[in-house]
C-alpha cells in the first residue's frame, strides 16, 4: 500500500450534524457515558467517563456542559477536561431549511 492510499484520522476538518431541535425552556437532561478497557497487550485497564448536563435556556437556545475524566488501574482518578456547547435555532419549527448556530 502506498502512502497516498493510507487511511487517516486525527485533527483534519470534520463536520458534526445536529438537527434543528432544541430543548424546551427549563427542560433538563443529564447523561453519563462510560468507556472501559481491559488489559490489552500488557497495558493496564482503565475507565473513562463523561458527565453531560443539557438545559433549555429558551425554546430556541440549548446550553450543554460536559466534564470528563479517567482512571487507570492502580492510579488516582484524573479529570481530563470539560467543554461547553450552545445550540441556537434561528426560525420556528416548520420552517423550510431551518439552520442552527452551534458554538463549542
N, C-alpha and C positions, 0 to 999 in steps of 0.2 A: 504494500500500500504506500502510495506517495504521500508526502506531507500535505498536499492540497486536498487529498481525499480523507484526511483525518477528521474525526468528529471533534467538535469544540464545545466547551462550556465555560461559563465564567461571567465576567463583567461586560459582556457585549450588550448592545442595545436590546431591549426586550419590551414587550407590551403585556400588561395585565388588564383584562377587560372586566368591568363591573357592569351590572345592569343599572338602570336609572332609578331603581327603587332605593328609598332611604327609610330610616326608622321613623315611626310616628313620634311626634313630640312627647317626651317623657318616657318612651319605651327604652328598656334596658336589656342588654344581652351580655351574659358572662359566659365565657368559653375557656376551657382548659385543653391544651393539646400536649401530648406526651410522646416522646421518642425514646425507645430503649434499644440498646445494642449489647449483645452478649460478647464473650471473649472471641475475637476474630484474629487469627494469626498472631497470637501472643499479646495482643493489645488488651488492656483492662476494659471491663464492662463500664458503660456509662448510661445515664439517664438525663435527658434534656426536656425542658418543658417551657411552655409559653402560656401565660395567662392574658386573656383578651377581655377588655371591657368596652362595650359599644353603647352609645347613648344618643337618642334623638333630641338634639338641641331644639330644632323646629321640625315641622313636617318636611322641610326641604333640605335640612342640614344634619348630617350624622357625624359625630366625633367618635374616634376609636383610639384606645390606648392599649399598648401591648408591652409586657415585661417578660424577659426571657432569662433563663439560667440553666446550668447543667452541673451534674456531679459525676465525677469519675470514681469508680470503686476504690475505697481506701483514702479518698481525699474529701475535703470540705466542699460544700455547695458553693458555687461561684455564680453571681449574677453576670450575665453576658451582654446585656443591653436592653434597650427599650426603644419604642418608636410611637409616634402619634400619626394618625391619619384623619383627614377631613374629606367628606364627600358632600357635594352640594349639587342638587338637581336644579336646573335652570328654569324649567317650564312645568306646568301642571301635568299630571298623568293624562294620557290620551293624546298628547302632542306628538305628531309625527317627527321622528328623529330628535328625540329628547336627550341632548347631551348633558353630561355632568362634569363638574370640576372636581379634580382629585388632587390633594396635596399630601405629602408624607414628610 
